[in-house]
Amino acid sequence: MTTVELRFSALPEHVRTARLVAAAVARRAGVEEAVLDEVRLAVGEACTRAVGLHQSAGIDAPVQVRLIEEEKQFSIEVEDEAPRSGPDAVISGESAESEDEMGLAVISGLVDEVEVTAGESGGSLRMTWPTPGH
């Protein structure tokens, strides 16, 4: 298993860099060329979502991205530190919730296997694509 970790300040201008790194690592991992655009779009959406959650909650911590190459699959985990429950919950109001749901819907349309976890200490979004066995 090979893992590349990327941490960046929660600023929109860094999302493009995350997309480029993710596409390069996915290509090296053996993700089919035809799927790389979907990887770029999904990572961009996931990172934009995490940046927005950090900015809404006033969190200075970096967004973390893990690019994981395993046998027969390539996964990307995007982690944020924005709380989802309790008095400091970041998602409040219908517009914030619908915007978050829209981002997740776009990602679900691009990626077959998506796992979302969220709690008081933040959230994680894991996306997985198949690769040919090495």
LODOVO-895496 format. One line per field, with one value per residue: residue in three letters; chain; x, y, z of N, C-alpha, C, O in turn. Coordinates in nm, 4 decimals, padded with zeros to 6 digits. Layout:
BEGIN
residu ALA | ... $
chaine A | ... $
nX X | ... $
nY Y | ... $
nZ Z | ... $
caX X | ... $
caY Y | ... $
caZ Z | ... $
cX X | ... $
cY Y | ... $
cZ Z | ... $
oX X | ... $
oY Y | ... $
oZ Z | ... $
This chain:
BEGIN
residu MET | THR | THR | VAL | GLU | LEU | ARG | PHE | SER | ALA | LEU | PRO | GLU | HIS | VAL | ARG | THR | ALA | ARG | LEU | VAL | ALA | ALA | ALA | VAL | ALA | ARG | ARG | ALA | GLY | VAL | GLU | GLU | ALA | VAL | LEU | ASP | GLU | VAL | ARG | LEU | ALA | VAL | GLY | GLU | ALA | CYS | THR | ARG | ALA | VAL | GLY | LEU | HIS | GLN | SER | ALA | GLY | ILE | ASP | ALA | PRO | VAL | GLN | VAL | ARG | LEU | ILE | GLU | GLU | GLU | LYS | GLN | PHE | SER | ILE | GLU | VAL | GLU | ASP | GLU | ALA | PRO | ARG | SER | GLY | PRO | ASP | ALA | VAL | ILE | SER | GLY | GLU | SER | ALA | GLU | SER | GLU | ASP | GLU | MET | GLY | LEU | ALA | VAL | ILE | SER | GLY | LEU | VAL | ASP | GLU | VAL | GLU | VAL | THR | ALA | GLY | GLU | SER | GLY | GLY | SER | LEU | ARG | MET | THR | TRP | PRO | THR | PRO | GLY | HIS $
chaine A | A | A | A | A | A | A | A | A | A | A | A | A | A | A | A | A | A | A | A | A | A | A | A | A | A | A | A | A | A | A | A | A | A | A | A | A | A | A | A | A | A | A | A | A | A | A | A | A | A | A | A | A | A | A | A | A | A | A | A | A | A | A | A | A | A | A | A | A | A | A | A | A | A | A | A | A | A | A | A | A | A | A | A | A | A | A | A | A | A | A | A | A | A | A | A | A | A | A | A | A | A | A | A | A | A | A | A | A | A | A | A | A | A | A | A | A | A | A | A | A | A | A | A | A | A | A | A | A | A | A | A | A | A $
nX 00.0849 | 00.0591 | 00.0782 | 00.0007 | 00.0184 | -00.1467 | -00.1641 | -00.3382 | -00.3901 | -00.7117 | -00.8203 | -00.9777 | -00.8115 | -00.6247 | -00.7435 | -00.7283 | -00.4623 | -00.4733 | -00.6445 | -00.4819 | -00.2614 | -00.3951 | -00.4905 | -00.2488 | -00.1351 | -00.3359 | -00.3204 | -00.0649 | -00.1227 | -00.2717 | -00.5329 | -00.7849 | -00.7429 | -00.9699 | -01.1211 | -00.9944 | -01.0747 | -01.3107 | -01.2054 | -01.0561 | -01.2683 | -01.4286 | -01.2496 | -01.1994 | -01.4553 | -01.4936 | -01.2807 | -01.3402 | -01.5782 | -01.4823 | -01.3132 | -01.5051 | -01.6566 | -01.4650 | -01.4154 | -01.6704 | -01.6964 | -01.4915 | -01.2386 | -00.8949 | -00.7307 | -00.5572 | -00.6908 | -00.7001 | -00.5746 | -00.5661 | -00.4132 | -00.4517 | -00.3027 | -00.3910 | -00.4008 | -00.5679 | -00.7381 | -00.7909 | -00.7945 | -00.9252 | -00.9117 | -01.0676 | -01.0357 | -01.1851 | -01.2035 | -01.4368 | -01.7005 | -01.9971 | -02.2069 | -02.3532 | -02.2959 | -02.1266 | -02.1723 | -02.1231 | -02.2873 | -02.5603 | -02.8860 | -03.1003 | -02.9928 | -02.7149 | -02.7180 | -02.8453 | -02.6599 | -02.4395 | -02.5482 | -02.5873 | -02.3228 | -02.2373 | -02.4100 | -02.3198 | -02.0623 | -02.1317 | -02.2470 | -02.0262 | -01.8534 | -01.8426 | -01.8121 | -01.8560 | -01.7887 | -01.9052 | -01.8294 | -01.9058 | -01.8760 | -01.8431 | -01.5788 | -01.5152 | -01.5134 | -01.5012 | -01.4486 | -01.4492 | -01.3448 | -01.3493 | -01.1911 | -01.1714 | -00.8721 | -00.6508 | -00.5074 | -00.1816 $
nY -00.1178 | 00.2174 | 00.5490 | 00.8878 | 01.1926 | 01.5000 | 01.8271 | 02.1266 | 02.4813 | 02.6021 | 02.7306 | 02.8456 | 02.8682 | 02.6659 | 02.4307 | 02.3594 | 02.2732 | 02.0426 | 01.8869 | 01.8478 | 01.7065 | 01.4787 | 01.3658 | 01.3048 | 01.1139 | 00.9216 | 00.8416 | 00.7250 | 00.5161 | 00.3527 | 00.4039 | 00.4124 | 00.5997 | 00.7226 | 00.7681 | 00.9561 | 01.2277 | 01.2237 | 01.1643 | 01.3994 | 01.5913 | 01.4957 | 01.5075 | 01.7808 | 01.8771 | 01.7568 | 01.8699 | 02.1435 | 02.1461 | 02.0756 | 02.2967 | 02.5002 | 02.4221 | 02.4526 | 02.7299 | 02.8328 | 02.7586 | 02.8945 | 02.7767 | 02.7306 | 02.5191 | 02.2945 | 02.1429 | 01.7976 | 01.5549 | 01.2268 | 01.0075 | 00.6956 | 00.4081 | 00.0901 | -00.2689 | -00.3382 | -00.1178 | 00.2382 | 00.4953 | 00.8002 | 01.0123 | 01.2788 | 01.4987 | 01.6991 | 01.9412 | 02.0398 | 02.0665 | 01.8621 | 01.8255 | 01.9202 | 02.2241 | 02.3815 | 02.3201 | 02.3246 | 02.3185 | 02.4881 | 02.6010 | 02.6043 | 02.6619 | 02.6115 | 02.3404 | 02.2336 | 02.3054 | 02.1528 | 01.8959 | 01.9029 | 01.9096 | 01.6571 | 01.4988 | 01.5464 | 01.4349 | 01.1672 | 01.1026 | 01.0888 | 00.8988 | 00.5555 | 00.4281 | 00.5688 | 00.6941 | 00.8530 | 01.0111 | 01.1756 | 01.3898 | 01.5269 | 01.6107 | 01.6608 | 01.5661 | 01.3022 | 01.2096 | 00.9471 | 00.8236 | 00.5767 | 00.4068 | 00.1477 | -00.0329 | -00.1882 | -00.4995 | -00.5094 $
nZ 00.0000 | -00.0876 | 00.0193 | -00.0303 | 00.1262 | 00.1627 | 00.2729 | 00.3075 | 00.3397 | 00.4253 | 00.1797 | -00.1169 | -00.3472 | -00.3287 | -00.3949 | -00.6645 | -00.6896 | -00.5297 | -00.6887 | -00.9174 | -00.8108 | -00.7160 | -00.9570 | -01.0854 | -00.9083 | -00.9156 | -01.1830 | -01.1833 | -01.0119 | -01.1686 | -01.2423 | -01.4847 | -01.7838 | -01.8920 | -01.6674 | -01.5184 | -01.5375 | -01.3909 | -01.1400 | -01.0925 | -01.0896 | -00.8765 | -00.6577 | -00.6567 | -00.5917 | -00.3372 | -00.1913 | -00.2146 | -00.0732 | 00.1846 | 00.2349 | 00.2369 | 00.4631 | 00.6655 | 00.6453 | 00.7036 | 00.9694 | 01.0824 | 01.1124 | 01.1380 | 01.0818 | 00.8562 | 00.5532 | 00.4995 | 00.2772 | 00.1661 | -00.0520 | -00.1587 | -00.2648 | -00.3267 | -00.3593 | -00.6486 | -00.6144 | -00.5831 | -00.3550 | -00.2224 | 00.0478 | 00.2011 | 00.4569 | 00.7087 | 00.9764 | 01.0761 | 01.3015 | 01.3218 | 01.4940 | 01.8081 | 02.0058 | 01.8488 | 01.5868 | 01.2376 | 01.0112 | 00.9614 | 00.9181 | 00.6287 | 00.3716 | 00.3897 | 00.4509 | 00.2208 | 00.0267 | 00.1053 | 00.0729 | -00.2037 | -00.3002 | -00.2110 | -00.3612 | -00.6217 | -00.6038 | -00.5480 | -00.7904 | -00.9518 | -00.8487 | -00.7791 | -00.5304 | -00.2302 | 00.0892 | 00.3708 | 00.6711 | 00.9744 | 01.2584 | 01.5910 | 01.5882 | 01.3283 | 00.9765 | 00.7271 | 00.3945 | 00.1826 | -00.1230 | -00.3743 | -00.6428 | -00.8888 | -00.9842 | -01.2188 | -01.1180 | -00.9762 $
caX 00.0000 | 00.1320 | -00.0076 | 00.0516 | -00.0620 | -00.1442 | -00.2335 | -00.3347 | -00.4729 | -00.8500 | -00.8424 | -01.0226 | -00.7059 | -00.5446 | -00.8202 | -00.6749 | -00.3407 | -00.5167 | -00.6960 | -00.3695 | -00.1861 | -00.4787 | -00.4920 | -00.1158 | -00.1192 | -00.4320 | -00.2635 | 00.0447 | -00.1818 | -00.3331 | -00.6724 | -00.8006 | -00.7335 | -01.1060 | -01.1797 | -00.9178 | -01.1549 | -01.4020 | -01.1233 | -01.0307 | -01.3922 | -01.4708 | -01.1565 | -01.2275 | -01.5811 | -01.4717 | -01.1926 | -01.4168 | -01.6714 | -01.4057 | -01.2714 | -01.6248 | -01.6903 | -01.3647 | -01.4377 | -01.7968 | -01.6765 | -01.3785 | -01.1325 | -00.7679 | -00.6578 | -00.5547 | -00.7673 | -00.6080 | -00.6116 | -00.4827 | -00.4267 | -00.4107 | -00.2939 | -00.3960 | -00.4170 | -00.6945 | -00.8204 | -00.7285 | -00.8883 | -00.8906 | -00.9832 | -01.0600 | -01.0776 | -01.1973 | -01.2183 | -01.5587 | -01.7949 | -02.1291 | -02.3115 | -02.3165 | -02.3207 | -02.0429 | -02.1955 | -02.1005 | -02.3962 | -02.6814 | -02.9694 | -03.1343 | -02.9076 | -02.5890 | -02.7438 | -02.8732 | -02.5344 | -02.3600 | -02.6115 | -02.5626 | -02.1851 | -02.2329 | -02.4807 | -02.2286 | -01.9576 | -02.1934 | -02.2688 | -01.8973 | -01.7785 | -01.9286 | -01.8001 | -01.8326 | -01.8184 | -01.9008 | -01.8447 | -01.9021 | -01.9019 | -01.8092 | -01.4417 | -01.4968 | -01.5681 | -01.4146 | -01.5158 | -01.3590 | -01.3891 | -01.2666 | -01.2002 | -01.0975 | -00.7532 | -00.6062 | -00.4137 | -00.0400 $
caY 00.0000 | 00.3429 | 00.6624 | 01.0237 | 01.2820 | 01.6392 | 01.9164 | 02.2626 | 02.5809 | 02.5965 | 02.8413 | 02.7932 | 02.8628 | 02.5446 | 02.3151 | 02.3223 | 02.1949 | 01.9104 | 01.8139 | 01.8085 | 01.6015 | 01.3579 | 01.3066 | 01.2471 | 00.9930 | 00.8234 | 00.7894 | 00.6352 | 00.3982 | 00.2673 | 00.4396 | 00.4250 | 00.7368 | 00.7746 | 00.7967 | 01.0614 | 01.3509 | 01.2037 | 01.1772 | 01.5437 | 01.6602 | 01.4504 | 01.5626 | 01.9239 | 01.8964 | 01.7187 | 01.9697 | 02.2681 | 02.1242 | 02.0828 | 02.4363 | 02.5750 | 02.3868 | 02.5174 | 02.8744 | 02.8605 | 02.7379 | 02.9741 | 02.6842 | 02.7594 | 02.3945 | 02.2595 | 02.0314 | 01.6859 | 01.4651 | 01.1070 | 00.9370 | 00.5621 | 00.3077 | -00.0449 | -00.3678 | -00.3349 | 00.0012 | 00.3651 | 00.5703 | 00.9356 | 01.0562 | 01.4225 | 01.5173 | 01.8353 | 01.9458 | 02.1144 | 01.9858 | 01.8432 | 01.8170 | 01.9949 | 02.3683 | 02.4471 | 02.2586 | 02.4198 | 02.3205 | 02.5409 | 02.6686 | 02.5208 | 02.6827 | 02.5418 | 02.1970 | 02.1961 | 02.3187 | 02.0354 | 01.7815 | 01.9152 | 01.8653 | 01.5113 | 01.4394 | 01.5531 | 01.3348 | 01.0346 | 01.0796 | 01.0677 | 00.7901 | 00.4428 | 00.3937 | 00.6884 | 00.6742 | 00.9809 | 01.0048 | 01.3099 | 01.3930 | 01.6501 | 01.6535 | 01.6822 | 01.4646 | 01.2379 | 01.1633 | 00.8512 | 00.7868 | 00.4649 | 00.3658 | 00.0228 | -00.0286 | -00.3239 | -00.5553 | -00.4895 $
caZ 00.0000 | -00.0969 | 00.0551 | -00.0446 | 00.2098 | 00.1223 | 00.3661 | 00.2558 | 00.4081 | 00.3775 | 00.0876 | -00.2471 | -00.4487 | -00.3143 | -00.4431 | -00.7961 | -00.6659 | -00.4819 | -00.8060 | -01.0023 | -00.7413 | -00.7143 | -01.0913 | -01.1114 | -00.8273 | -00.9682 | -01.3077 | -01.1447 | -00.9464 | -01.2693 | -01.2719 | -01.6300 | -01.8359 | -01.9110 | -01.5360 | -01.4507 | -01.5265 | -01.2786 | -01.0195 | -01.0746 | -01.0507 | -00.7435 | -00.5590 | -00.6512 | -00.5176 | -00.1972 | -00.1287 | -00.2068 | 00.0380 | 00.3099 | 00.2509 | 00.2770 | 00.6012 | 00.7519 | 00.6443 | 00.7742 | 01.1126 | 01.1285 | 01.1520 | 01.0706 | 01.0554 | 00.7136 | 00.4992 | 00.4769 | 00.1684 | 00.1562 | -00.1787 | -00.1146 | -00.3695 | -00.2736 | -00.4645 | -00.7235 | -00.5922 | -00.5501 | -00.2715 | -00.1803 | 00.1679 | 00.2277 | 00.5957 | 00.7600 | 01.1223 | 01.1069 | 01.3787 | 01.2612 | 01.5959 | 01.9277 | 01.9993 | 01.7488 | 01.4566 | 01.1297 | 00.9149 | 01.0217 | 00.8192 | 00.5140 | 00.2546 | 00.4116 | 00.4404 | 00.0823 | -00.0464 | 00.1417 | 00.0079 | -00.3475 | -00.3211 | -00.1937 | -00.4741 | -00.7363 | -00.5811 | -00.5627 | -00.9327 | -01.0173 | -00.7858 | -00.7425 | -00.3892 | -00.1483 | 00.2309 | 00.4415 | 00.8162 | 01.0334 | 01.4014 | 01.6608 | 01.5610 | 01.1850 | 00.8879 | 00.6294 | 00.2749 | 00.1156 | -00.2572 | -00.4196 | -00.7822 | -00.9147 | -01.0693 | -01.2527 | -01.0205 | -01.0126 $
cX 00.0894 | 00.0352 | 00.0675 | -00.0404 | -00.0383 | -00.2228 | -00.2244 | -00.4269 | -00.6105 | -00.8833 | -00.8793 | -00.9114 | -00.6187 | -00.6152 | -00.7661 | -00.5500 | -00.3767 | -00.5686 | -00.5820 | -00.2886 | -00.2658 | -00.4791 | -00.3581 | -00.0957 | -00.2145 | -00.3787 | -00.1527 | -00.0087 | -00.2509 | -00.4795 | -00.6814 | -00.8041 | -00.8717 | -01.1712 | -01.1104 | -00.9932 | -01.2528 | -01.3276 | -01.0989 | -01.1549 | -01.4351 | -01.3810 | -01.1789 | -01.3519 | -01.5621 | -01.3850 | -01.2630 | -01.5151 | -01.5988 | -01.3598 | -01.3894 | -01.6652 | -01.5935 | -01.3909 | -01.5652 | -01.7812 | -01.5612 | -01.2620 | -01.0072 | -00.6894 | -00.6604 | -00.6525 | -00.6653 | -00.6625 | -00.5132 | -00.5162 | -00.3673 | -00.4178 | -00.2874 | -00.4084 | -00.5588 | -00.7863 | -00.7353 | -00.8317 | -00.8338 | -00.9766 | -00.9597 | -01.1177 | -01.0821 | -01.2143 | -01.3409 | -01.6589 | -01.9322 | -02.2411 | -02.2642 | -02.3331 | -02.2385 | -02.0638 | -02.1891 | -02.2182 | -02.5233 | -02.7581 | -02.9886 | -03.0401 | -02.7741 | -02.6083 | -02.7670 | -02.7477 | -02.4445 | -02.4161 | -02.5877 | -02.4209 | -02.1721 | -02.3031 | -02.3927 | -02.1205 | -02.0137 | -02.2199 | -02.1401 | -01.8250 | -01.8752 | -01.9287 | -01.7597 | -01.8741 | -01.8007 | -01.9200 | -01.8330 | -01.9371 | -01.8580 | -01.6691 | -01.4128 | -01.5523 | -01.4647 | -01.5002 | -01.4151 | -01.4213 | -01.2944 | -01.2978 | -01.1234 | -00.9745 | -00.7198 | -00.5077 | -00.2711 | 00.0360 $
cY 00.1240 | 00.4564 | 00.7932 | 01.1113 | 01.4256 | 01.7189 | 02.0564 | 02.3534 | 02.5811 | 02.7222 | 02.7850 | 02.7800 | 02.7381 | 02.4194 | 02.2672 | 02.2357 | 02.0537 | 01.8257 | 01.7621 | 01.6957 | 01.4707 | 01.2893 | 01.2403 | 01.1164 | 00.8839 | 00.7603 | 00.6886 | 00.5055 | 00.3055 | 00.2938 | 00.4650 | 00.5714 | 00.8015 | 00.8176 | 00.9155 | 01.1935 | 01.3417 | 01.2163 | 01.3249 | 01.6172 | 01.6238 | 01.5077 | 01.7128 | 01.9544 | 01.8666 | 01.8221 | 02.1048 | 02.2610 | 02.1392 | 02.2260 | 02.5199 | 02.5472 | 02.4531 | 02.6677 | 02.9118 | 02.8515 | 02.8209 | 02.8895 | 02.7125 | 02.6341 | 02.3628 | 02.1468 | 01.9215 | 01.5940 | 01.3487 | 01.0375 | 00.7984 | 00.4623 | 00.1706 | -00.1421 | -00.3606 | -00.2171 | 00.1214 | 00.4462 | 00.7083 | 00.9690 | 01.2047 | 01.4434 | 01.6651 | 01.8280 | 02.0253 | 02.0253 | 01.9788 | 01.8296 | 01.8928 | 02.1446 | 02.4404 | 02.3915 | 02.3618 | 02.4282 | 02.3639 | 02.6176 | 02.5820 | 02.5390 | 02.6110 | 02.3914 | 02.1552 | 02.2089 | 02.1980 | 01.9114 | 01.7836 | 01.8682 | 01.7147 | 01.4399 | 01.4384 | 01.4459 | 01.1939 | 01.0007 | 01.0473 | 00.9418 | 00.6794 | 00.4155 | 00.5168 | 00.6569 | 00.8086 | 00.9556 | 01.1467 | 01.3017 | 01.5254 | 01.7001 | 01.6723 | 01.5679 | 01.4117 | 01.1907 | 01.0747 | 00.8091 | 00.6790 | 00.4308 | 00.2360 | 00.0493 | -00.1716 | -00.3730 | -00.5386 | -00.6181 $
cZ 00.0000 | -00.0660 | 00.0341 | 00.0382 | 00.1677 | 00.2253 | 00.3082 | 00.3352 | 00.3443 | 00.2962 | -00.0495 | -00.3504 | -00.4392 | -00.3664 | -00.5780 | -00.7807 | -00.6196 | -00.5980 | -00.8931 | -00.9401 | -00.7433 | -00.8505 | -01.1232 | -01.0351 | -00.8764 | -01.0966 | -01.2759 | -01.0823 | -01.0458 | -01.2953 | -01.4221 | -01.6709 | -01.8491 | -01.7793 | -01.4665 | -01.4387 | -01.4100 | -01.1459 | -00.9901 | -01.0252 | -00.9089 | -00.6345 | -00.5453 | -00.5697 | -00.3692 | -00.1252 | -00.1149 | -00.0904 | 00.1717 | 00.3380 | 00.2988 | 00.4206 | 00.6985 | 00.7596 | 00.7197 | 00.9249 | 01.1692 | 01.1764 | 01.0699 | 01.0334 | 00.9058 | 00.6796 | 00.4696 | 00.3677 | 00.1691 | 00.0244 | -00.1559 | -00.2306 | -00.3042 | -00.3900 | -00.5202 | -00.6905 | -00.5548 | -00.4730 | -00.2396 | -00.0601 | 00.1858 | 00.3670 | 00.6320 | 00.9114 | 01.1650 | 01.1810 | 01.3119 | 01.3635 | 01.7179 | 01.9065 | 01.8925 | 01.6082 | 01.3464 | 01.0339 | 00.9856 | 00.9160 | 00.6963 | 00.3969 | 00.2699 | 00.3966 | 00.2962 | -00.0032 | -00.0196 | 00.0718 | -00.1425 | -00.3803 | -00.3103 | -00.3095 | -00.5991 | -00.7230 | -00.6010 | -00.7084 | -01.0076 | -00.9705 | -00.7442 | -00.5930 | -00.3085 | -00.0053 | 00.3021 | 00.5905 | 00.8698 | 01.1805 | 01.4607 | 01.6286 | 01.4121 | 01.1033 | 00.7904 | 00.5130 | 00.2011 | -00.0162 | -00.3095 | -00.5653 | -00.7997 | -01.0014 | -01.1085 | -01.1485 | -01.0684 | -00.9908 $
oX 00.1837 | -00.0761 | 00.1827 | -00.1625 | 00.0745 | -00.3350 | -00.1178 | -00.5278 | -00.6239 | -00.9622 | -00.8192 | -00.9160 | -00.5454 | -00.5529 | -00.7592 | -00.5342 | -00.3169 | -00.5400 | -00.5842 | -00.2514 | -00.2098 | -00.4691 | -00.3547 | -00.0450 | -00.1779 | -00.3908 | -00.1475 | 00.0512 | -00.2851 | -00.5451 | -00.5952 | -00.8611 | -00.8885 | -01.2666 | -01.1617 | -00.9772 | -01.2753 | -01.3805 | -01.1182 | -01.1479 | -01.4733 | -01.4299 | -01.1774 | -01.3530 | -01.6091 | -01.4130 | -01.2465 | -01.5330 | -01.6477 | -01.3666 | -01.3755 | -01.7041 | -01.6352 | -01.3889 | -01.5676 | -01.8441 | -01.5359 | -01.1934 | -01.0127 | -00.5909 | -00.7550 | -00.6910 | -00.5562 | -00.7809 | -00.3918 | -00.6328 | -00.2466 | -00.5245 | -00.1908 | -00.4245 | -00.6566 | -00.9015 | -00.6245 | -00.9441 | -00.7128 | -01.0989 | -00.8457 | -01.2335 | -00.9965 | -01.2369 | -01.3475 | -01.6982 | -01.9784 | -02.3582 | -02.1461 | -02.3793 | -02.2762 | -01.9809 | -02.2423 | -02.2460 | -02.5852 | -02.7002 | -02.9050 | -03.0092 | -02.7239 | -02.5252 | -02.7145 | -02.7299 | -02.3806 | -02.3403 | -02.5696 | -02.4008 | -02.1039 | -02.2600 | -02.3914 | -02.0906 | -01.9494 | -02.2160 | -02.1437 | -01.7446 | -01.9776 | -02.0326 | -01.6461 | -01.9808 | -01.6944 | -02.0141 | -01.7583 | -02.0172 | -01.8383 | -01.6425 | -01.2985 | -01.6275 | -01.3566 | -01.6102 | -01.3082 | -01.5360 | -01.1730 | -01.4138 | -01.0216 | -00.9731 | -00.7569 | -00.4307 | -00.2428 | 00.1565 $
oY 00.1336 | 00.4599 | 00.8077 | 01.1058 | 01.4670 | 01.6824 | 02.1003 | 02.3096 | 02.5625 | 02.8070 | 02.6872 | 02.6894 | 02.7077 | 02.3141 | 02.1468 | 02.1360 | 01.9563 | 01.7062 | 01.6473 | 01.6004 | 01.3642 | 01.1668 | 01.1320 | 01.0191 | 00.7664 | 00.6394 | 00.5805 | 00.3991 | 00.1923 | 00.2150 | 00.5314 | 00.6556 | 00.9202 | 00.8954 | 00.9687 | 01.2644 | 01.4397 | 01.2725 | 01.3706 | 01.6957 | 01.7108 | 01.5517 | 01.7660 | 02.0468 | 01.9424 | 01.8577 | 02.1728 | 02.3586 | 02.2073 | 02.2719 | 02.6008 | 02.6391 | 02.5043 | 02.7258 | 03.0116 | 02.9265 | 02.8183 | 02.9271 | 02.7179 | 02.6430 | 02.3999 | 02.0671 | 01.9498 | 01.5601 | 01.3691 | 01.0122 | 00.7848 | 00.4364 | 00.1383 | -00.1014 | -00.3753 | -00.2159 | 00.1087 | 00.4641 | 00.7295 | 00.9561 | 01.2510 | 01.4103 | 01.7443 | 01.7206 | 02.0730 | 01.9205 | 02.0764 | 01.8226 | 01.9257 | 02.1876 | 02.5495 | 02.4139 | 02.4720 | 02.5356 | 02.2873 | 02.6900 | 02.4978 | 02.4417 | 02.5547 | 02.3230 | 02.0528 | 02.1312 | 02.1466 | 01.8310 | 01.6782 | 01.7951 | 01.6516 | 01.3324 | 01.3405 | 01.3747 | 01.1103 | 00.8837 | 00.9858 | 00.8848 | 00.7062 | 00.3836 | 00.5635 | 00.6004 | 00.8701 | 00.8877 | 01.2281 | 01.2181 | 01.6236 | 01.8197 | 01.6970 | 01.4840 | 01.4681 | 01.1385 | 01.1214 | 00.7645 | 00.6887 | 00.4263 | 00.2150 | 00.1424 | -00.2657 | -00.2930 | -00.5520 | -00.6234 $
oZ 00.0785 | -00.1183 | 00.0752 | 00.0232 | 00.1407 | 00.2606 | 00.2652 | 00.3905 | 00.2233 | 00.3379 | -00.0942 | -00.4336 | -00.5333 | -00.3801 | -00.6025 | -00.8512 | -00.6653 | -00.6053 | -00.9375 | -01.0084 | -00.7695 | -00.8578 | -01.1815 | -01.0908 | -00.8786 | -01.1163 | -01.3345 | -01.0975 | -01.0116 | -01.3634 | -01.4795 | -01.6016 | -01.8209 | -01.7802 | -01.3680 | -01.3394 | -01.3390 | -01.0501 | -00.8775 | -00.9307 | -00.8307 | -00.5305 | -00.4343 | -00.4885 | -00.2844 | -00.0107 | -00.0137 | -00.0177 | 00.2619 | 00.4521 | 00.3905 | 00.4928 | 00.8025 | 00.8681 | 00.7917 | 00.9995 | 01.2897 | 01.2715 | 00.9471 | 00.9601 | 00.8363 | 00.7653 | 00.4201 | 00.3664 | 00.1723 | -00.0061 | -00.1361 | -00.2862 | -00.2350 | -00.5051 | -00.4470 | -00.7339 | -00.5028 | -00.5198 | -00.2312 | -00.0644 | 00.1856 | 00.3929 | 00.5925 | 00.9670 | 01.2783 | 01.1297 | 01.2529 | 01.3259 | 01.7287 | 01.8008 | 01.8496 | 01.5200 | 01.3591 | 00.9804 | 01.0594 | 00.8350 | 00.6637 | 00.3281 | 00.1726 | 00.3368 | 00.2525 | -00.0970 | -00.1114 | 00.0176 | -00.2034 | -00.4773 | -00.3911 | -00.3510 | -00.6736 | -00.8189 | -00.6645 | -00.7466 | -01.1142 | -01.0444 | -00.6814 | -00.5351 | -00.3163 | 00.0186 | 00.2944 | 00.6315 | 00.8156 | 01.2223 | 01.3891 | 01.6404 | 01.3740 | 01.1529 | 00.7736 | 00.5317 | 00.1618 | -00.0208 | -00.2913 | -00.6063 | -00.7337 | -01.0818 | -01.0383 | -01.0953 | -01.1875 | -01.0152 $
